[in-house]
Amino acid sequence: MNRKLRAALVGAILPAAYLAGGPAAAQSDPIMEQNGVRYACTGIAESADDPRWTRFPLKLVFATEPVGALLSGVRARIEAPGGGVVLAVHCPDSPWLMAGLAPGRYRVTASFEGRFVRSVSITIRPGKQSYVVIRFPDAANQ
């Protein structure tokens, strides 16, 4: 195969594989699964621009108050209306939690450093991404 043809094929295949979440996407944060729910802890550097994140119905962003600096190391628990835990994760190095939740109402409880707890109710609507910022006190000033 000549070099021009090979370069053209690589130039066409790699972006398509990246958008499809294929091998090229492995360079970014992995998508995992728990209780049938796909999720990812992400939001650092170039991984924040990964087009895969637009396909998740829920984007939780963890930040400090009042300035809104991004915050990693948060534990999050998502419960269905009946109280069953749908997802319980720790994002040690990432300020975002992307979750592939089915449409419906949920309760998100997030904790930072075991001493700051925030709880919010969210509604996931079909075909839309819910963007929720959960703010914690700046631990450096506590």
Helices and strands as residue ranges (DSSP letters): H 3-19, G 23-27, E 32-34, E 37-42, G 45-49, G 51-55, E 58-65, E 74-79, E 85-91, E 96-99, E 104-112, E 116-124, E 130-137, G 139-141
